[in-house]
Amino acid sequence: MNDVLRTEYKQAKETLSEKQKKIVKIIIAKETQIQKTQDEIQRLLQENDLNIFDIDKYKHDENIERFMKMKIPG
Protein backbone atom coordinates (compact mmCIF):
# COMPACT_ATOMS: atom_id res chain seq x y z
CA MET A 1 0.00 0.00 0.00
CA ASN A 2 1.15 3.50 -0.70
CA ASP A 3 2.85 5.19 2.29
CA VAL A 4 1.22 8.48 1.33
CA LEU A 5 -2.10 7.10 2.45
CA ARG A 6 -0.67 6.38 5.90
CA THR A 7 0.99 9.76 6.27
CA GLU A 8 -0.29 11.90 9.09
CA TYR A 9 -1.06 15.32 7.69
CA LYS A 10 -0.28 18.24 9.96
CA GLN A 11 -0.80 21.94 9.59
CA ALA A 12 1.72 24.60 10.38
CA LYS A 13 1.67 25.93 13.91
CA GLU A 14 0.05 29.33 14.41
CA THR A 15 2.99 30.52 16.51
CA LEU A 16 6.44 29.16 17.20
CA SER A 17 8.34 29.35 20.47
CA GLU A 18 11.70 31.13 20.47
CA LYS A 19 13.47 27.74 20.56
CA GLN A 20 11.41 26.52 17.59
CA LYS A 21 12.20 29.71 15.65
CA LYS A 22 15.91 29.19 16.33
CA ILE A 23 15.68 25.58 15.10
CA VAL A 24 13.75 26.62 11.97
CA LYS A 25 16.50 29.14 11.15
CA ILE A 26 19.14 26.41 11.56
CA ILE A 27 17.15 24.09 9.28
CA ILE A 28 16.79 26.79 6.63
CA ALA A 29 20.54 27.46 6.75
CA LYS A 30 21.25 23.72 6.39
CA GLU A 31 18.84 23.48 3.45
CA THR A 32 20.70 26.36 1.79
CA GLN A 33 24.03 24.59 2.33
CA ILE A 34 22.63 21.36 0.91
CA GLN A 35 21.28 23.16 -2.16
CA LYS A 36 24.65 24.83 -2.76
CA THR A 37 26.40 21.46 -2.52
CA GLN A 38 23.88 19.85 -4.88
CA ASP A 39 24.35 22.71 -7.34
CA GLU A 40 28.13 22.32 -7.15
CA ILE A 41 27.89 18.57 -7.74
CA GLN A 42 25.62 19.15 -10.73
CA ARG A 43 28.03 21.73 -12.14
CA LEU A 44 31.00 19.37 -11.72
CA LEU A 45 29.13 16.54 -13.39
CA GLN A 46 28.19 18.72 -16.36
CA GLU A 47 31.64 20.26 -16.75
CA ASN A 48 33.25 16.83 -16.80
CA ASP A 49 30.73 14.96 -18.95
CA LEU A 50 29.70 12.70 -16.06
CA ASN A 51 26.40 11.60 -14.60
CA ILE A 52 25.18 10.05 -11.38
CA PHE A 53 25.47 6.56 -12.86
CA ASP A 54 29.20 7.11 -13.40
CA ILE A 55 29.54 7.82 -9.69
CA ASP A 56 27.55 4.72 -8.74
CA LYS A 57 29.61 2.55 -11.09
CA TYR A 58 32.84 3.95 -9.69
CA LYS A 59 31.72 3.20 -6.11
CA HIS A 60 30.66 -0.30 -7.14
CA ASP A 61 33.98 -0.97 -8.89
CA GLU A 62 35.89 0.27 -5.85
CA ASN A 63 33.91 -2.08 -3.58
CA ILE A 64 34.60 -5.02 -5.91
CA GLU A 65 38.29 -4.16 -5.99
CA ARG A 66 38.46 -4.00 -2.17
CA PHE A 67 36.62 -7.31 -1.91
CA MET A 68 38.99 -8.99 -4.35
CA LYS A 69 42.00 -7.81 -2.30
CA MET A 70 40.58 -9.28 0.91
CA LYS A 71 42.24 -12.37 2.25
CA ILE A 72 39.58 -14.89 3.08
CA PRO A 73 40.64 -17.28 5.85
CA GLY A 74 40.23 -20.91 5.13
N, C-alpha and C positions, 0 to 999 in steps of 0.2 A: 504494500500500500504506500502511497505517496506520503512522504514525511510532512509535506506542506499541510496536509489535512489534519495532522496531529500537532501542528504548531500552535502555541498559545499566543494569540494576538494581544498586544498591549498598546495602550495609547501613551503618548508623551505625558510626563508629569506637568502639572500646572506650574509648579514652582520647584526649584532645586535648592537644596541646602548649599551652604558655602563649600563644604567638602565635595559635594557632587559637582558643583560648578568647576572646582579645581581639577577634579578627575576628568570632566568633559574636555577641559582645555588641554590636558595632557594627551587624551585620546586624539583630539583633533591634530595636535602637533605630531603625534606618531603617524597618523594617517597621511599627513603631508610628507613626512620622511619616507614612508613606504611608497607613496606615489612618485616621489623624486627618484628613488632607487629603481622602481619599475620602469620609469621613463629612461633612465640611464641604461638599464639592461636592454631595453628595446632599441635604443640608439646604437649601442655596441653591436647588437645582433645585425641590424640593418647595415651598418658601416662595414661589417666584415662578412657579409653574405652568409649569415648563419641563421638558424632557426632553433626553436625550443627542442625539436627532435634531435638536432645535433648535440645539444647539451645532454639530453637523456642517453643517447648512444654513447657518448664519451664516458659518462658516469658508469654505464653498464659495462663497457669495455674495461674500465679501470677495475671494477669489482671482479670481473673474470680474471684479469691479470693477477690481482692479489690472491685470488683463490688458487690459481694455478701454481703460484709460488709457495703456497702453504705446504708444510711438511705434515703429512697425515701419518700419525703413529700406527704401527701395525705390523 
